[in-house]
Amino acid sequence: MKNLFCILVTYTKPISEIEQILGEHRAYLQKGYDAGVLLVSGPQNPKVGGCIIGRFVDKDHAEAFTHNDPYYLNNAATYEIIEFSPVLHSPLIKTFVQD
């Protein structure tokens, strides 16, 4: 079973600036979905940042993924990366966790 990573995104710029980059950010995340490394992502409520859950080779690869995010490239967010072992999970994500 592979470890998963929860990436907590915290905005460092006003939401008006975040919204200007949002399309690029989502297009970048789509590349992660297309590559099979992302499971889910979305904004926090209230919108002070976001959350991304995915699987990466290791924490360094997860960090490298964030360093190519348009939010990072525009100094618009910081990232906290939490690695965890999915001991229990829904059968819906069995192949994602066990690939």
N, CA, C and O atoms as a MOPAC input file, in Angstrom:
PM7 MOZYME 1SCF
protein

 N      0.84100 1    -1.17400 1     0.00000 1
 C      0.00000 1     0.00000 1     0.00000 1
 C      0.88900 1     1.24000 1     0.00000 1
 O      1.85300 1     1.32600 1     0.76000 1
 N      0.55600 1     2.18100 1    -0.84800 1
 C      1.34300 1     3.40200 1    -0.95200 1
 C      0.87300 1     4.44500 1     0.05400 1
 O     -0.31100 1     4.52400 1     0.38000 1
 N      1.81700 1     5.24200 1     0.53800 1
 C      1.45400 1     6.36200 1     1.38900 1
 C      0.82300 1     7.45200 1     0.54100 1
 O      1.14000 1     7.61000 1    -0.63700 1
 N     -0.06800 1     8.19100 1     1.15800 1
 C     -0.70200 1     9.32000 1     0.50100 1
 C     -0.17700 1    10.60300 1     1.12600 1
 O      0.45600 1    10.58600 1     2.18200 1
 N     -0.45100 1    11.70600 1     0.45900 1
 C     -0.00800 1    13.00900 1     0.92700 1
 C     -1.18400 1    13.96800 1     0.91900 1
 O     -1.93100 1    14.05500 1    -0.05600 1
 N     -1.33300 1    14.67700 1     2.01400 1
 C     -2.30700 1    15.74900 1     2.12000 1
 C     -1.50300 1    17.04200 1     2.03900 1
 O     -0.62700 1    17.29500 1     2.86600 1
 N     -1.80900 1    17.84800 1     1.04100 1
 C     -1.10100 1    19.10800 1     0.85600 1
 C     -2.06400 1    20.23200 1     1.21900 1
 O     -3.06100 1    20.45600 1     0.53400 1
 N     -1.75400 1    20.93300 1     2.30100 1
 C     -2.57600 1    22.05900 1     2.72500 1
 C     -1.99600 1    23.33200 1     2.11500 1
 O     -0.83500 1    23.67900 1     2.33600 1
 N     -2.82800 1    24.00800 1     1.35200 1
 C     -2.42400 1    25.23000 1     0.65800 1
 C     -2.97600 1    26.42600 1     1.44100 1
 O     -4.15400 1    26.45000 1     1.79600 1
 N     -2.13300 1    27.39900 1     1.70400 1
 C     -2.56100 1    28.61700 1     2.39000 1
 C     -2.24100 1    29.81100 1     1.50100 1
 O     -1.08800 1    30.02400 1     1.12700 1
 N     -3.26500 1    30.58800 1     1.16500 1
 C     -3.06600 1    31.76400 1     0.32400 1
 C     -2.26100 1    32.82300 1     1.07100 1
 O     -2.45700 1    33.04200 1     2.26600 1
 N     -1.36500 1    33.46700 1     0.35600 1
 C     -0.56600 1    34.54100 1     0.93300 1
 C     -0.85700 1    35.87900 1     0.25300 1
 O     -0.25000 1    36.89800 1     0.58200 1
 N     -1.78200 1    35.86100 1    -0.68600 1
 C     -2.19600 1    37.07500 1    -1.38600 1
 C     -3.71500 1    37.20500 1    -1.28200 1
 O     -4.40100 1    36.22900 1    -0.97700 1
 N     -4.23800 1    38.39600 1    -1.53200 1
 C     -5.69400 1    38.58800 1    -1.47000 1
 C     -6.43300 1    37.68800 1    -2.45200 1
 O     -5.90000 1    37.31800 1    -3.49800 1
 N     -7.66700 1    37.34300 1    -2.09900 1
 C     -8.45900 1    36.43000 1    -2.92200 1
 C     -8.62900 1    36.96200 1    -4.34500 1
 O     -8.75300 1    36.17300 1    -5.28200 1
 N     -8.63500 1    38.27400 1    -4.52400 1
 C     -8.75500 1    38.84500 1    -5.87500 1
 C     -7.56400 1    38.43800 1    -6.74600 1
 O     -7.72700 1    38.19400 1    -7.94100 1
 N     -6.37400 1    38.36400 1    -6.15600 1
 C     -5.19500 1    37.91700 1    -6.90300 1
 C     -5.21300 1    36.40900 1    -7.10200 1
 O     -4.78200 1    35.91300 1    -8.14400 1
 N     -5.70600 1    35.68200 1    -6.11500 1
 C     -5.82200 1    34.22200 1    -6.23100 1
 C     -6.74400 1    33.87600 1    -7.39800 1
 O     -6.43800 1    32.98700 1    -8.19200 1
 N     -7.85900 1    34.57000 1    -7.50000 1
 C     -8.82800 1    34.29300 1    -8.56300 1
 C     -8.24700 1    34.53500 1    -9.95300 1
 O     -8.67200 1    33.90000 1   -10.91800 1
 N     -7.28800 1    35.44000 1   -10.06500 1
 C     -6.64500 1    35.69400 1   -11.35600 1
 C     -5.75500 1    34.52700 1   -11.79100 1
 O     -5.52100 1    34.33300 1   -12.98400 1
 N     -5.26900 1    33.76500 1   -10.83700 1
 C     -4.36900 1    32.63500 1   -11.11200 1
 C     -5.13000 1    31.30200 1   -11.10700 1
 O     -4.58900 1    30.27700 1   -11.52100 1
 N     -6.36500 1    31.31600 1   -10.64600 1
 C     -7.13600 1    30.08600 1   -10.42200 1
 C     -7.20500 1    29.18100 1   -11.64700 1
 O     -7.04600 1    27.96800 1   -11.51700 1
 N     -7.43500 1    29.73200 1   -12.81900 1
 C     -7.51600 1    28.91000 1   -14.02800 1
 C     -6.22300 1    28.16300 1   -14.30600 1
 O     -6.24300 1    26.98000 1   -14.64300 1
 N     -5.10000 1    28.85500 1   -14.16500 1
 C     -3.78900 1    28.22200 1   -14.36500 1
 C     -3.55200 1    27.13600 1   -13.31700 1
 O     -3.04000 1    26.05900 1   -13.62500 1
 N     -3.93200 1    27.43500 1   -12.08000 1
 C     -3.76900 1    26.47300 1   -10.98200 1
 C     -4.56400 1    25.20100 1   -11.26900 1
 O     -4.03900 1    24.09600 1   -11.13700 1
 N     -5.81800 1    25.35600 1   -11.65900 1
 C     -6.65600 1    24.18000 1   -11.93900 1
 C     -6.15700 1    23.40600 1   -13.15400 1
 O     -6.22400 1    22.17700 1   -13.17200 1
 N     -5.66200 1    24.09900 1   -14.15700 1
 C     -5.08400 1    23.41200 1   -15.32000 1
 C     -3.85600 1    22.60800 1   -14.89700 1
 O     -3.63700 1    21.50100 1   -15.38800 1
 N     -3.05700 1    23.16600 1   -13.98700 1
 C     -1.89300 1    22.44100 1   -13.47800 1
 C     -2.32400 1    21.20500 1   -12.69400 1
 O     -1.74800 1    20.13000 1   -12.86400 1
 N     -3.33200 1    21.35200 1   -11.83600 1
 C     -3.82200 1    20.19700 1   -11.08300 1
 C     -4.34300 1    19.12200 1   -12.02300 1
 O     -4.16300 1    17.93200 1   -11.76100 1
 N     -4.98900 1    19.52400 1   -13.11700 1
 C     -5.51000 1    18.54300 1   -14.07300 1
 C     -4.38700 1    17.65800 1   -14.60400 1
 O     -4.59600 1    16.46900 1   -14.84300 1
 N     -3.20800 1    18.22500 1   -14.78800 1
 C     -2.05300 1    17.41900 1   -15.22000 1
 C     -1.75200 1    16.33400 1   -14.18700 1
 O     -1.37900 1    15.21900 1   -14.55100 1
 N     -1.91200 1    16.65400 1   -12.89800 1
 C     -1.71400 1    15.67000 1   -11.83700 1
 C     -2.76600 1    14.57300 1   -11.88700 1
 O     -2.46200 1    13.40300 1   -11.65900 1
 N     -4.00700 1    14.95300 1   -12.18700 1
 C     -5.06200 1    13.94600 1   -12.34200 1
 C     -4.78200 1    13.07200 1   -13.55800 1
 O     -4.92800 1    11.85200 1   -13.50000 1
 N     -4.38200 1    13.69600 1   -14.65100 1
 C     -4.08600 1    12.94500 1   -15.87400 1
 C     -2.92700 1    11.96400 1   -15.67300 1
 O     -2.90100 1    10.89200 1   -16.27700 1
 N     -1.97300 1    12.34100 1   -14.82200 1
 C     -0.82100 1    11.47800 1   -14.52900 1
 C     -1.14500 1    10.41100 1   -13.49100 1
 O     -0.32500 1     9.53300 1   -13.22400 1
 N     -2.34400 1    10.48400 1   -12.90200 1
 C     -2.75000 1     9.47800 1   -11.92300 1
 C     -2.20100 1     9.68600 1   -10.52800 1
 O     -2.22700 1     8.75900 1    -9.71800 1
 N     -1.69300 1    10.89800 1   -10.21500 1
 C     -1.12600 1    11.11900 1    -8.88200 1
 C     -2.07100 1    11.85200 1    -7.93400 1
 O     -1.84900 1    11.83600 1    -6.72300 1
 N     -3.10400 1    12.48400 1    -8.44400 1
 C     -4.03400 1    13.20200 1    -7.57500 1
 C     -5.34200 1    12.44800 1    -7.42100 1
 O     -5.83700 1    11.82700 1    -8.36200 1
 N     -5.89000 1    12.51200 1    -6.22000 1
 C     -7.16600 1    11.87600 1    -5.90700 1
 C     -8.28100 1    12.90100 1    -5.80500 1
 O     -9.37100 1    12.69600 1    -6.33800 1
 N     -8.01100 1    14.00200 1    -5.12300 1
 C     -9.03600 1    15.02000 1    -4.90100 1
 C     -8.36000 1    16.34400 1    -4.54000 1
 O     -7.25900 1    16.36600 1    -3.99000 1
 N     -9.04300 1    17.44400 1    -4.86200 1
 C     -8.53200 1    18.76800 1    -4.49800 1
 C     -9.69900 1    19.74000 1    -4.44300 1
 O    -10.75200 1    19.51500 1    -5.03900 1
 N     -9.48500 1    20.82100 1    -3.71300 1
 C    -10.51900 1    21.84100 1    -3.65200 1
 C    -10.19300 1    22.90100 1    -2.62900 1
 O     -9.26400 1    22.75500 1    -1.83400 1
 N    -10.97600 1    23.98500 1    -2.65700 1
 C    -10.72500 1    25.08900 1    -1.72300 1
 C    -11.18700 1    24.75000 1    -0.31300 1
 O    -12.11100 1    23.96200 1    -0.11200 1
 N    -10.52300 1    25.36400 1     0.64900 1
 C    -10.97100 1    25.27700 1     2.04000 1
 C    -12.19600 1    26.18500 1     2.18900 1
 O    -12.41900 1    27.09000 1     1.38500 1
 N    -12.96500 1    25.92600 1     3.21300 1
 C    -14.10000 1    26.78200 1     3.55100 1
 C    -13.89200 1    27.29600 1     4.96200 1
 O    -13.90900 1    26.50100 1     5.90100 1
 N    -13.69700 1    28.59600 1     5.15100 1
 C    -13.70800 1    29.66200 1     4.14700 1
 C    -12.47800 1    29.59700 1     3.24900 1
 O    -11.52700 1    28.87100 1     3.53900 1
 N    -12.50000 1    30.34800 1     2.17300 1
 C    -11.45400 1    30.28700 1     1.15600 1
 C    -10.17100 1    30.99300 1     1.59700 1
 O     -9.86500 1    32.10600 1     1.17000 1
 N     -9.44200 1    30.30400 1     2.46000 1
 C     -8.13900 1    30.80200 1     2.91900 1
 C     -7.01100 1    29.98700 1     2.30200 1
 O     -5.83400 1    30.24500 1     2.55300 1
 N     -7.38400 1    29.00200 1     1.49300 1
 C     -6.41900 1    28.11000 1     0.86400 1
 C     -7.14700 1    26.92500 1     0.28300 1
 O     -8.33500 1    27.00300 1    -0.02600 1
 N     -6.42900 1    25.82400 1     0.13400 1
 C     -7.01900 1    24.62800 1    -0.44400 1
 C     -6.41800 1    23.37800 1     0.15700 1
 O     -5.56300 1    23.43700 1     1.04100 1
 N     -6.88200 1    22.25100 1    -0.33700 1
 C     -6.39300 1    20.95000 1     0.10400 1
 C     -6.26600 1    20.05500 1    -1.12100 1
 O     -7.16400 1    20.00200 1    -1.96200 1
 N     -5.15700 1    19.36100 1    -1.21100 1
 C     -4.88100 1    18.43900 1    -2.31100 1
 C     -4.49600 1    17.10300 1    -1.68900 1
 O     -3.65800 1    17.05900 1    -0.78800 1
 N     -5.09400 1    16.02400 1    -2.15600 1
 C     -4.70500 1    14.68800 1    -1.69100 1
 C     -4.24100 1    13.88600 1    -2.89900 1
 O     -4.93600 1    13.78200 1    -3.90900 1
 N     -3.05100 1    13.32700 1    -2.76400 1
 C     -2.48600 1    12.55500 1    -3.86500 1
 C     -1.46400 1    11.55700 1    -3.38200 1
 O     -1.18700 1    11.44400 1    -2.18800 1
 N     -0.91500 1    10.84300 1    -4.32800 1
 C      0.14500 1     9.87200 1    -4.02000 1
 C      1.37800 1    10.25600 1    -4.83600 1
 O      1.30400 1    10.52500 1    -6.03500 1
 N      2.48000 1    10.27000 1    -4.15700 1
 C      3.75000 1    10.61600 1    -4.77900 1
 C      4.78200 1     9.59100 1    -4.32400 1
 O      4.56600 1     8.88800 1    -3.33700 1
 N      5.88200 1     9.50600 1    -5.02600 1
 C      6.94300 1     8.55900 1    -4.67600 1
 C      7.40200 1     8.78600 1    -3.24100 1
 O      7.59900 1     7.83900 1    -2.48100 1
 N      7.56900 1    10.05500 1    -2.88500 1
 C      7.99700 1    10.42600 1    -1.53900 1
 C      7.68300 1    11.89500 1    -1.31800 1
 O      7.13600 1    12.56000 1    -2.19800 1
 N      8.02700 1    12.39500 1    -0.15000 1
 C      7.71500 1    13.78500 1     0.19200 1
 C      8.43500 1    14.77100 1    -0.72700 1
 O      7.89600 1    15.83200 1    -1.04000 1
 N      9.63900 1    14.43000 1    -1.15500 1
 C     10.37000 1    15.30900 1    -2.07300 1
 C      9.61800 1    15.49300 1    -3.38900 1
 O      9.58200 1    16.59100 1    -3.94400 1
 N      9.01500 1    14.40800 1    -3.88600 1
 C      8.24000 1    14.50100 1    -5.12600 1
 C      6.96300 1    15.32000 1    -4.91700 1
 O      6.54500 1    16.06000 1    -5.80700 1
 N      6.35600 1    15.18900 1    -3.75500 1
 C      5.17600 1    15.99400 1    -3.45100 1
 C      5.56300 1    17.47100 1    -3.40500 1
 O      4.84000 1    18.32600 1    -3.91800 1
 N      6.69700 1    17.76100 1    -2.79400 1
 C      7.16900 1    19.14600 1    -2.72600 1
 C      7.49500 1    19.67700 1    -4.11900 1
 O      7.17600 1    20.82200 1    -4.43600 1
 N      8.12400 1    18.85800 1    -4.94400 1
 C      8.43200 1    19.28000 1    -6.31500 1
 C      7.15000 1    19.59200 1    -7.08700 1
 O      7.11500 1    20.52300 1    -7.89200 1
 N      6.09600 1    18.80900 1    -6.83600 1
 C      4.80900 1    19.06800 1    -7.48600 1
 C      4.29800 1    20.45300 1    -7.09000 1
 O      3.83000 1    21.20500 1    -7.94500 1
 N      4.38200 1    20.79500 1    -5.81500 1
 C      3.89000 1    22.10800 1    -5.38400 1
 C      4.73200 1    23.23800 1    -5.96600 1
 O      4.21400 1    24.32800 1    -6.20300 1
 N      6.00700 1    23.00000 1    -6.19700 1
 C      6.88500 1    24.05900 1    -6.69400 1
 C      6.63300 1    24.40700 1    -8.15500 1
 O      7.18000 1    25.38600 1    -8.66200 1
 N      5.81500 1    23.61900 1    -8.83000 1
 C      5.43100 1    23.93200 1   -10.20200 1
 C      4.01300 1    24.47800 1   -10.29500 1
 O      3.53500 1    24.79700 1   -11.38300 1
 N      3.35000 1    24.58400 1    -9.16500 1
 C      1.99300 1    25.11900 1    -9.11100 1
 C      2.04200 1    26.63300 1    -9.38300 1
 O      2.88600 1    27.33200 1    -8.82100 1
 N      1.15200 1    27.13800 1   -10.23400 1
 C      1.12100 1    28.58100 1   -10.48400 1
 C      0.97400 1    29.43000 1    -9.22000 1
 O      1.47900 1    30.55200 1    -9.18100 1
 N      0.30200 1    28.92800 1    -8.19500 1
 C      0.23900 1    29.68200 1    -6.93600 1
 C      1.64000 1    29.86100 1    -6.35400 1
 O      1.99200 1    30.95200 1    -5.90600 1
 N      2.42700 1    28.81000 1    -6.36000 1
 C      3.79400 1    28.88000 1    -5.84900 1
 C      4.64500 1    29.80200 1    -6.72300 1
 O      5.38900 1    30.64300 1    -6.22000 1
 N      4.52200 1    29.62900 1    -8.03200 1
 C      5.32500 1    30.41000 1    -8.96800 1
 C      5.01500 1    31.90400 1    -8.89900 1
 O      5.84900 1    32.73200 1    -9.26500 1
 N      3.81500 1    32.24600 1    -8.42800 1
 C      3.41500 1    33.64200 1    -8.27800 1
 C      3.47000 1    34.11200 1    -6.82200 1
 O      2.90900 1    35.15100 1    -6.47400 1
 N      4.15100 1    33.33600 1    -5.98000 1
 C      4.26500 1    33.66800 1    -4.54800 1
 C      2.90600 1    33.96300 1    -3.92700 1
 O      2.76800 1    34.88200 1    -3.12000 1
 N      1.90800 1    33.17800 1    -4.30900 1
 C      0.54300 1    33.41000 1    -3.84200 1
 C      0.10000 1    32.41300 1    -2.78000 1
 O     -1.00200 1    32.53700 1    -2.24400 1
 N      0.94000 1    31.42100 1    -2.46300 1
 C      0.54100 1    30.41000 1    -1.47900 1
 C      1.76100 1    29.74300 1    -0.86900 1
 O      2.85200 1    29.72600 1    -1.43900 1
 N      1.52500 1    29.19000 1     0.32400 1
 C      2.50400 1    28.31500 1     0.96200 1
 C      1.86900 1    26.93500 1     1.07200 1
 O      0.65300 1    26.79600 1     0.93700 1
 N      2.68500 1    25.91900 1     1.31500 1
 C      2.22700 1    24.53700 1     1.31500 1
 C      2.74000 1    23.79600 1     2.54400 1
 O      3.91200 1    23.90000 1     2.90500 1
 N      1.84900 1    23.05300 1     3.17400 1
 C      2.23400 1    22.13100 1     4.24200 1
 C      1.94000 1    20.73200 1     3.73100 1
 O      0.80600 1    20.43200 1     3.35900 1
 N      2.94700 1    19.87400 1     3.71000 1
 C      2.80000 1    18.52800 1     3.15900 1
 C      2.79600 1    17.51700 1     4.30400 1
 O      3.73900 1    17.44000 1     5.09200 1
 N      1.71900 1    16.74900 1     4.37500 1
 C      1.55500 1    15.74300 1     5.42500 1
 C      1.47900 1    14.37300 1     4.76400 1
 O      0.57900 1    14.11300 1     3.96400 1
 N      2.41800 1    13.50200 1     5.09600 1
 C      2.41200 1    12.13100 1     4.57200 1
 C      1.65400 1    11.24500 1     5.55500 1
 O      1.84100 1    11.34700 1     6.76700 1
 N      0.79400 1    10.37400 1     5.02100 1
 C      0.07800 1     9.46200 1     5.90300 1
 C     -0.13800 1     8.11500 1     5.22600 1
 O     -0.10800 1     7.99600 1     4.00100 1
 N     -0.35500 1     7.10300 1     6.06800 1
 C     -0.60700 1     5.73400 1     5.59700 1
 C     -2.10500 1     5.48000 1     5.61100 1
 O     -2.73000 1     5.55400 1     6.66900 1
 N     -2.69300 1     5.18300 1     4.46200 1
 C     -4.13900 1     4.95200 1     4.38200 1
 C     -4.51700 1     3.54900 1     4.86000 1
 O     -4.86800 1     2.68800 1     4.05400 1
 N     -4.44500 1     3.32800 1     6.14600 1
 C     -4.71300 1     2.00600 1     6.72300 1
 C     -6.15300 1     1.57400 1     6.42600 1
 O     -6.39700 1     0.43600 1     6.02700 1
 N     -7.08100 1     2.47600 1     6.62200 1
 C     -8.48300 1     2.22100 1     6.29000 1
 C     -8.89100 1     3.16300 1     5.16600 1
 O     -8.49400 1     4.32800 1     5.14200 1
 N     -9.68900 1     2.64500 1     4.23600 1
 C    -10.14300 1     3.47000 1     3.11800 1
 C    -11.38200 1     2.85500 1     2.49000 1
 O    -11.65900 1     1.66700 1     2.65800 1
 N    -12.10400 1     3.66300 1     1.78100 1
 C    -13.28700 1     3.20700 1     1.07300 1
 C    -12.87600 1     2.27700 1    -0.06500 1
 O    -11.82800 1     2.47900 1    -0.67900 1
 N    -13.68700 1     1.26300 1    -0.35200 1
 C    -13.40200 1     0.41400 1    -1.51100 1
 C    -13.34500 1     1.21500 1    -2.81800 1
 O    -12.74200 1     0.77000 1    -3.79400 1
 N    -13.96400 1     2.37400 1    -2.83300 1
 C    -13.96700 1     3.21100 1    -4.03800 1
 C    -12.56500 1     3.64700 1    -4.45600 1
 O    -12.33100 1     3.90500 1    -5.63700 1
 N    -11.63700 1     3.73200 1    -3.51600 1
 C    -10.28200 1     4.18500 1    -3.85900 1
 C     -9.23900 1     3.07000 1    -3.71600 1
 O     -8.03900 1     3.34300 1    -3.66900 1
 N     -9.68700 1     1.84700 1    -3.64900 1
 C     -8.77000 1     0.71300 1    -3.46000 1
 C     -7.66300 1     0.69400 1    -4.50800 1
 O     -6.49700 1     0.53700 1    -4.14600 1
 N     -7.98000 1     0.84600 1    -5.78000 1
 C     -6.94100 1     0.78200 1    -6.80100 1
 C     -5.99600 1     1.97000 1    -6.70800 1
 O     -4.80600 1     1.82500 1    -6.98600 1
 N     -6.49300 1     3.13700 1    -6.32600 1
 C     -5.62600 1     4.30400 1    -6.18300 1
 C     -4.60700 1     4.08000 1    -5.06800 1
 O     -3.43400 1     4.42100 1    -5.21600 1
 N     -5.04900 1     3.51700 1    -3.97500 1
 C     -4.19400 1     3.30000 1    -2.80400 1
 C     -3.22600 1     2.13700 1    -3.03000 1
 O     -2.09600 1     2.17300 1    -2.54400 1
 N     -3.65300 1     1.12200 1    -3.75000 1
 C     -2.84900 1    -0.08600 1    -3.85200 1
 C     -2.03600 1    -0.19700 1    -5.13800 1
 O     -1.25800 1    -1.14100 1    -5.27400 1
 N     -2.18100 1     0.71500 1    -6.07300 1
 C     -1.39000 1     0.64600 1    -7.30800 1
 C      0.09100 1     0.73600 1    -7.03500 1
 O      0.89400 1     0.69300 1    -7.96700 1

